[in-house]
Amino acid sequence: MDSYGKKIGAHPESLMMGHGYVPEWSEGAIKPPLFLTSTFVFKNAEEGEAYFRQAYGMDPIDKEHPMGLIYSRLNNPVLEILEDRLRVWEDADSALSFASGMAAISTTVLSLCRPGDQVVYTIPVYGGTDFFFNHIAPAYQIEAIPVEAGSDVVEKIRQMDLPRLRMLYVETPANPTNLMTDIVAIAELKKERSRKPTQDEIDTKAILPGEVILAVDNTFMGPVWQQPIRQGADISIYSATKFIGGHSDLIAGVVMGRENIMNQVMLFRTILGTMTDPFTAWLMLRSLETLKIRMEAQSRSAIKLARFLEDHPAVGRVLYPGLLEEGTRQHAIWRSQCSGPGSLIAFEMKDASDKARAFRVLNRLTIAHLAVSLGGTETLVEHPSAMTHSDVSLEHQARAGITPGMIRVSLGIENIEDILEDFRQALDPES
Ligand SMILES: Cc1ncc(COP(=O)(O)O)c(C=O)c1O
């Protein structure tokens, strides 16, 4: 029995050192071994039959009836331990790991939406997600409708004609502008727009036909600074390539949420084969042990860099939750749903249309690497308009607040004095 930390109600960061694994299972090894195996041997034919009934949704999978091990496309001990630990952060019923953040997003949307359904999604949104909603979802007759992220999202959605609304998809803070969307307010809207389930539907634990599902991409702040499930979201999605992996050496995704919804996502992951592999899962387990201290250190540096940029004469707007002005709605949303400012900053050149100047700064930085992605131990810079969001039309970019003079920074864990010095020399017009 796994009792690690239970007696004392240990914090998530402590549970990352032992939850979901008992050393006795593996010769006393303090770390879970890596199970490089494609298939698992059944004790007898009856066991094999019972496990397959679970795998294909004929029998329940829940805490009392955990899924039996069959084949590593369905599950693997390392994935199970990882998923148990991930779930802890948001107190979700269950978590699933995926081959990438995009595998997590696409599997989730395809498993929960049907032809004719409508999805409203906030913009800006990660470029790959935008591509999925614009080019892939329509091929399955799923109508995806963008709405600008920010304080007044709920008011805007209320004015839309949405007779077949199935999903509200929110990325908050938004990539790259850090615009905040109020999860609690959207969760209220979701309740208003959902049809009351019949008792039969509740009893069968089916995905409720009239239910609007609220999905939140929690990559930028989660799981340490923001936990959407605690605020009323049904599912929380991550590119685990970012903070959870944390070392820019793997690609992975995570979805966590309510049991009945997760079972449906699990069924699609099994058949689409979008799970992560055991070695990547093992690397993530190792990364989870340092997740909180990494994210804390990254945030401390981000606060310093954001203040430095704010005071710099060559810099215009600095978009960072830690700089939000008290008394504004954005600040109120941030205070109520996040416990920290995070470590992603978007800033503009004094002239927000000055792409050449932004490129010059990017080309002059020596410690900060010019690369997309975020959340790793090294500081990364990129140009959203020409890179991560280049598939988004310029008109959409402008609507979403992405400008040619904008640079996105993801802080690493280097000595912050070196980072400040690097930006100082890169922004200096004389040098
Ligand atoms: C907010 C956000 N969501 C999802 C993704 C997609 O994740 P992945 O690259 O792991 O597929 C990214 C990638 O940058 C992202 O920034």
The ligand as an ORCA input file, in Angstrom:
! r2SCAN-3c Opt
* xyz 0 1
  C       0.646     27.127    -24.041
  C       1.078     25.950    -24.868
  N       0.219     24.932    -25.043
  C       0.557     23.857    -25.796
  C       1.778     23.778    -26.449
  C       2.108     22.571    -27.300
  O       2.964     21.729    -26.623
  P       4.014     20.726    -27.334
  O       5.020     21.552    -28.043
  O       4.578     19.951    -26.176
  O       3.240     19.863    -28.261
  C       2.710     24.816    -26.274
  C       4.021     24.752    -26.945
  O       4.764     25.704    -26.979
  C       2.342     25.934    -25.470
  O       3.169     26.967    -25.295
*
